[in-house]
Amino acid sequence: MQENTRYIVLFYDHSDSIHSMKHLLYDLPVPVIVDCVENFQQLLDHLDNRLPDLIIVYVNAPGKRYIDHLKSLRVNIGIDEIPVYVFNELPEKQTLIDLMK
């Protein structure tokens, strides 16, 4: 049985490290489509076009108002059902596999 492709929006703030995260995501045993965004306007544009299965936030400084912006998205757009995971360092591959379940 073939697994459904998962659609992920990857929000990041440090382009020098994004290639490692993208490589990790594409190396998962689950087929994925990943759209990468660097700012909240791009994230909003992607959410207007298609709702993802999950949002991964990969940031150097997680304390910078990212959480406040994400909370406002949940309230204003009504995306409560979309899981959001925040990482400030590259996660283990198994961690991402577990998120896809």
Summary of the structure (lengths in Angstrom):
residues: 101
radius of gyration: 13.1
end to end distance: 15.3
largest distance: 42.3
contacts: 256
relative contact order: 0.23
helix: 38%
strand: 22%
